[in-house]
Amino acid sequence: MFGYCTEMRQLLHRIRRRRSRLTVVPYLGYVIDRYDAPRARVRGRVLRHAAAGLEGSVPAWRTLAESLRWFVSREVVGVPVTVTSDQETVRCVSDDEGYVEACVAVAAGAGSRTRVRLQAAGAEAVVGEAAVLPDSRRPLVVSDIDDTVLVSAVTKPLSMVKLALMGDPSDREVVAGMDGLLRDLVGGSTVFYVSTSPWNLYHRLMAILSWHDLPVGPLLLTDWGVSLKKWVTEPALAYKRETITRLLEDFPNHQVVLVGDSGQHDAEAYAAVARRHPDRVRAVLIREVQPSPHQQARDLADQMRRDTVVPFVVGSPETLAAAASDLGLVPR
């Protein structure tokens, strides 16, 4: 009996130690060109523990368990983190949600990805990556995810939650025609996914994109939670407008192509960016969600055609592909 109790105490001690161990979760960043020398914008999060990523087809209960672990993960505030590249080391501190962000110099000509090391006090070092854009003036592609490239049932909240929490990568469907359009638009460059999905689903979304052979690029997501400053999540319209504006600042020599759908606030957010930066937005392509056409998106497109020189197209994936071809954005 004494030996059994000792073993139990040792096991509980190991579990407590494992749970108390800090982990830095890195997110794919990107190398910006707003400075004389390349710098990588790197982002991550400091947690008490993190769930492992799932790949391929797995039972629904395991997918749900893994999803819930990400949503109940304990962020750690005020942890010093050093970010080291092949050029320099910068220091930052995790914010009130555990997030860290740094801008660190990197060597030029590092291929399609460059690596940095993130080291938090009391945690093992991890390697993060930043996407490197090819040396061309091809427009950047900024795309939504839910119901733009992946069928997500955004207009049906219960179905959407079930699919997001219990569906594995093989369960998700790609919007027919949008996958090919996105690949053609991106070409040999990269894509920036601007979505109101939570950071808690970051690894799930990355796995889904890879599983379906969709272009993989930085995911710019939102922080979900309840606090005095926010309720559940940031307003979609403001978030997307501000995030895209920041990308324009990070890539002052590039235009952008904005891809979204009529189901949420993509059309309004993209129109606001296009009105403010008409010389920077090469085109806006809005997939019309069926079976309920959103007349508001079509009315907005008509207004944008009157007010700006930015091509603003609303329609089916086939309509968008034809417009992209006419504009010289994709091969004929």
PLY file of the C-alpha trace (Angstrom):
ply
format ascii 1.0
element vertex 332
property float x
property float y
property float z
element edge 331
property int vertex1
property int vertex2
end_header
0.00 0.00 0.00
2.80 2.39 0.92
4.57 1.68 -2.37
1.34 2.27 -4.32
0.80 5.68 -2.64
4.38 6.65 -3.37
3.95 5.78 -7.04
0.71 7.81 -7.19
2.41 10.84 -5.63
5.25 10.56 -8.13
2.78 10.32 -11.01
0.83 13.37 -9.82
4.10 15.25 -9.38
5.09 14.45 -12.97
1.67 15.56 -14.25
1.89 18.84 -12.32
5.39 19.47 -13.63
4.28 18.74 -17.17
1.29 21.08 -16.87
3.35 23.84 -15.30
5.89 23.74 -18.11
5.71 26.71 -20.45
5.36 26.25 -24.19
5.82 28.79 -26.97
3.48 28.13 -29.88
4.87 29.77 -33.04
2.68 30.97 -35.91
3.82 31.32 -39.51
4.99 34.91 -40.02
6.20 36.78 -43.07
9.16 38.87 -44.22
8.17 42.48 -44.87
9.77 44.90 -47.32
9.04 48.26 -45.74
12.66 48.64 -44.55
16.01 48.85 -46.34
16.87 45.32 -45.20
14.44 42.37 -44.85
12.79 41.88 -41.50
10.55 39.02 -40.38
7.33 39.75 -38.55
7.06 36.84 -36.11
4.15 35.98 -33.85
3.56 33.31 -31.20
1.83 32.59 -27.93
3.08 31.51 -24.51
0.94 28.77 -22.97
1.09 26.47 -19.95
0.46 23.50 -22.20
-0.57 23.00 -25.81
-2.45 20.32 -27.69
-0.81 18.20 -30.34
-1.87 18.67 -33.95
-3.99 16.00 -35.61
-3.49 14.91 -39.20
-5.60 12.87 -41.56
-8.79 11.03 -40.60
-9.30 10.54 -36.85
-12.36 9.72 -34.68
-14.70 12.63 -33.94
-14.29 12.29 -30.17
-10.52 12.68 -30.46
-10.89 15.71 -32.71
-13.29 17.29 -30.22
-10.97 16.56 -27.30
-8.04 18.13 -29.12
-10.10 21.18 -30.09
-11.27 21.74 -26.53
-7.69 21.50 -25.28
-6.75 24.41 -27.54
-9.71 26.47 -26.32
-8.95 25.88 -22.64
-5.20 26.39 -23.00
-3.78 28.67 -20.32
-2.01 31.72 -21.71
0.83 33.16 -19.65
1.23 36.91 -19.20
4.46 38.89 -18.86
6.92 36.19 -19.93
10.19 37.50 -21.50
10.77 35.95 -24.93
13.86 36.28 -27.12
13.49 35.96 -30.89
16.75 35.09 -32.66
17.42 35.02 -36.40
20.64 34.62 -38.35
21.10 38.39 -38.05
20.00 39.57 -34.62
18.18 38.90 -31.37
15.23 40.96 -30.18
13.33 40.72 -26.91
9.64 41.02 -26.21
7.16 40.17 -23.45
3.92 38.18 -23.74
0.86 40.42 -23.52
-2.30 40.00 -21.45
-3.44 37.13 -23.71
-0.03 35.47 -23.90
0.78 36.68 -27.42
4.20 37.89 -28.52
5.14 39.69 -31.70
8.56 40.77 -32.90
10.15 42.23 -36.01
13.64 40.78 -36.48
16.25 41.30 -39.20
16.89 38.30 -41.46
19.30 37.53 -44.28
18.20 38.33 -47.81
17.58 35.56 -50.30
16.56 32.95 -47.75
14.30 30.96 -50.12
10.55 30.61 -49.60
10.85 30.42 -45.80
13.24 31.76 -43.21
13.56 30.42 -39.68
13.83 32.09 -36.30
14.13 30.72 -32.78
11.75 31.71 -29.99
12.97 31.19 -26.44
10.76 31.96 -23.46
12.08 32.07 -19.94
11.43 28.66 -18.43
10.53 26.97 -21.73
12.34 25.03 -24.41
13.32 26.95 -27.54
11.09 26.43 -30.59
11.63 27.21 -34.25
9.23 29.51 -36.07
9.07 30.30 -39.78
8.33 33.37 -41.85
7.19 33.28 -45.47
9.46 35.07 -47.95
7.80 36.66 -50.95
9.54 36.17 -54.31
11.27 39.20 -55.80
8.45 40.30 -58.08
5.71 42.88 -58.23
2.95 40.28 -58.46
-0.07 41.44 -56.40
-0.39 39.95 -52.94
-3.42 37.73 -52.47
-5.49 38.32 -49.34
-8.28 35.80 -48.82
-10.98 34.94 -46.34
-11.35 31.25 -45.40
-14.88 30.31 -44.27
-17.25 29.96 -47.23
-14.66 31.56 -49.49
-12.36 28.58 -49.98
-13.76 26.13 -47.38
-17.41 25.17 -46.93
-18.08 26.23 -43.34
-21.84 26.81 -42.97
-21.20 30.25 -41.46
-24.89 31.11 -41.83
-25.76 28.02 -39.70
-23.93 28.53 -36.38
-24.62 25.08 -34.88
-23.43 23.26 -38.01
-20.40 25.53 -38.22
-19.38 24.85 -34.60
-19.81 21.09 -35.03
-17.73 21.11 -38.20
-15.01 23.29 -36.65
-14.68 21.32 -33.40
-15.38 17.74 -34.47
-14.49 17.55 -38.15
-10.98 16.45 -39.11
-9.18 17.77 -42.23
-10.70 15.07 -44.43
-14.23 16.11 -43.37
-13.93 19.65 -44.67
-15.05 20.49 -48.20
-13.41 22.96 -50.52
-15.67 25.43 -52.34
-15.73 24.09 -55.89
-13.78 26.30 -58.25
-12.31 28.55 -55.57
-9.32 26.28 -54.89
-8.15 26.47 -58.51
-8.75 30.22 -58.66
-6.75 30.77 -55.49
-3.84 28.65 -56.75
-3.79 30.59 -60.03
-3.95 33.95 -58.26
-1.13 33.05 -55.88
1.14 31.49 -58.52
4.59 31.17 -57.03
3.98 33.78 -54.34
2.09 33.42 -51.06
-1.38 34.09 -49.71
-2.44 35.89 -46.56
-5.56 34.45 -44.95
-7.40 37.16 -43.01
-10.17 35.49 -41.02
-12.19 36.03 -37.87
-11.59 32.40 -36.90
-9.85 32.18 -33.50
-6.14 31.54 -33.04
-7.20 28.42 -31.13
-8.03 26.83 -34.51
-4.72 27.84 -36.12
-3.21 24.35 -36.30
-6.50 22.81 -37.42
-6.82 25.29 -40.28
-3.21 24.79 -41.35
-3.80 21.03 -41.46
-6.97 21.47 -43.52
-5.26 23.73 -46.07
-2.41 21.26 -46.48
-4.75 18.26 -46.69
-6.66 19.84 -49.59
-3.53 21.11 -51.33
-4.60 24.73 -50.95
-1.93 27.45 -50.92
-0.48 27.71 -47.42
0.45 31.12 -46.10
0.32 33.23 -42.94
-2.98 33.05 -41.08
-4.04 36.34 -39.52
-6.75 35.34 -37.07
-8.52 36.88 -34.09
-8.45 36.38 -30.34
-11.69 35.02 -28.92
-12.55 35.62 -25.31
-14.60 37.58 -22.82
-13.10 40.64 -21.15
-13.89 44.22 -20.30
-12.49 45.24 -23.68
-14.28 42.74 -25.94
-17.12 40.27 -26.10
-16.15 36.95 -27.71
-14.32 38.40 -30.74
-13.43 41.62 -32.49
-16.00 43.06 -34.93
-15.28 41.43 -38.28
-15.55 44.58 -40.38
-13.08 46.63 -38.32
-10.70 43.71 -37.85
-10.40 42.90 -41.54
-10.07 46.53 -42.56
-7.29 47.18 -40.05
-5.42 43.94 -40.77
-5.38 44.50 -44.53
-4.27 48.10 -44.01
-1.34 46.82 -41.97
-0.36 44.46 -44.80
-0.39 47.40 -47.20
1.98 49.21 -44.85
4.26 46.18 -44.60
4.40 45.81 -48.40
4.39 49.37 -49.76
5.54 48.28 -53.24
2.80 45.72 -53.81
-0.82 45.88 -54.85
-3.31 43.39 -53.40
-6.12 41.21 -54.71
-8.86 40.77 -52.10
-10.86 37.53 -52.18
-13.93 36.90 -50.02
-17.61 36.00 -49.97
-20.96 37.72 -49.55
-21.90 35.78 -46.42
-20.31 38.07 -43.85
-18.52 41.43 -43.98
-15.88 40.81 -46.65
-17.48 43.06 -49.28
-17.88 45.98 -46.87
-14.37 45.62 -45.42
-12.74 45.31 -48.84
-14.73 48.27 -50.18
-13.52 50.40 -47.27
-9.89 49.48 -48.03
-10.36 50.08 -51.77
-11.89 53.51 -51.21
-9.01 54.53 -48.98
-6.26 52.96 -51.11
-7.59 52.76 -54.69
-4.07 52.68 -56.13
-3.12 49.68 -53.99
-6.11 47.38 -54.56
-5.80 45.60 -57.91
-9.19 43.89 -57.68
-11.89 42.69 -55.29
-13.37 39.25 -55.97
-16.46 38.31 -53.92
-17.96 34.83 -54.17
-21.73 35.06 -53.91
-22.91 32.61 -51.27
-25.78 30.40 -52.39
-28.64 29.58 -52.15
-29.41 33.03 -50.70
-27.87 35.74 -52.89
-26.80 38.80 -50.93
-28.12 41.77 -52.90
-26.16 44.07 -50.60
-22.87 42.82 -52.08
-24.14 43.40 -55.65
-25.37 46.89 -54.75
-21.99 47.63 -53.20
-20.22 46.41 -56.35
-22.34 48.74 -58.48
-21.53 51.64 -56.19
-17.81 50.84 -56.22
-17.80 50.76 -60.03
-19.26 54.26 -60.01
-17.01 55.66 -57.27
-13.60 54.06 -57.88
-11.43 52.51 -60.58
-11.01 49.30 -58.57
-12.56 46.25 -60.30
-15.16 44.91 -57.85
-16.68 41.61 -58.99
-19.44 39.62 -57.28
-20.53 36.22 -58.59
-19.87 32.52 -58.87
-16.33 31.05 -58.83
-16.57 30.76 -62.62
-17.49 34.45 -62.90
-14.60 35.42 -60.63
-12.15 33.27 -62.60
-13.24 34.85 -65.87
-12.86 38.35 -64.40
-9.41 37.49 -63.03
-8.37 36.26 -66.45
-9.68 39.42 -68.15
-7.71 41.53 -65.66
-4.50 39.59 -66.36
-4.33 38.21 -62.82
-4.36 34.53 -63.87
-3.27 32.68 -67.03
-5.90 32.38 -69.76
0 1
1 2
2 3
3 4
4 5
5 6
6 7
7 8
8 9
9 10
10 11
11 12
12 13
13 14
14 15
15 16
16 17
17 18
18 19
19 20
20 21
21 22
22 23
23 24
24 25
25 26
26 27
27 28
28 29
29 30
30 31
31 32
32 33
33 34
34 35
35 36
36 37
37 38
38 39
39 40
40 41
41 42
42 43
43 44
44 45
45 46
46 47
47 48
48 49
49 50
50 51
51 52
52 53
53 54
54 55
55 56
56 57
57 58
58 59
59 60
60 61
61 62
62 63
63 64
64 65
65 66
66 67
67 68
68 69
69 70
70 71
71 72
72 73
73 74
74 75
75 76
76 77
77 78
78 79
79 80
80 81
81 82
82 83
83 84
84 85
85 86
86 87
87 88
88 89
89 90
90 91
91 92
92 93
93 94
94 95
95 96
96 97
97 98
98 99
99 100
100 101
101 102
102 103
103 104
104 105
105 106
106 107
107 108
108 109
109 110
110 111
111 112
112 113
113 114
114 115
115 116
116 117
117 118
118 119
119 120
120 121
121 122
122 123
123 124
124 125
125 126
126 127
127 128
128 129
129 130
130 131
131 132
132 133
133 134
134 135
135 136
136 137
137 138
138 139
139 140
140 141
141 142
142 143
143 144
144 145
145 146
146 147
147 148
148 149
149 150
150 151
151 152
152 153
153 154
154 155
155 156
156 157
157 158
158 159
159 160
160 161
161 162
162 163
163 164
164 165
165 166
166 167
167 168
168 169
169 170
170 171
171 172
172 173
173 174
174 175
175 176
176 177
177 178
178 179
179 180
180 181
181 182
182 183
183 184
184 185
185 186
186 187
187 188
188 189
189 190
190 191
191 192
192 193
193 194
194 195
195 196
196 197
197 198
198 199
199 200
200 201
201 202
202 203
203 204
204 205
205 206
206 207
207 208
208 209
209 210
210 211
211 212
212 213
213 214
214 215
215 216
216 217
217 218
218 219
219 220
220 221
221 222
222 223
223 224
224 225
225 226
226 227
227 228
228 229
229 230
230 231
231 232
232 233
233 234
234 235
235 236
236 237
237 238
238 239
239 240
240 241
241 242
242 243
243 244
244 245
245 246
246 247
247 248
248 249
249 250
250 251
251 252
252 253
253 254
254 255
255 256
256 257
257 258
258 259
259 260
260 261
261 262
262 263
263 264
264 265
265 266
266 267
267 268
268 269
269 270
270 271
271 272
272 273
273 274
274 275
275 276
276 277
277 278
278 279
279 280
280 281
281 282
282 283
283 284
284 285
285 286
286 287
287 288
288 289
289 290
290 291
291 292
292 293
293 294
294 295
295 296
296 297
297 298
298 299
299 300
300 301
301 302
302 303
303 304
304 305
305 306
306 307
307 308
308 309
309 310
310 311
311 312
312 313
313 314
314 315
315 316
316 317
317 318
318 319
319 320
320 321
321 322
322 323
323 324
324 325
325 326
326 327
327 328
328 329
329 330
330 331
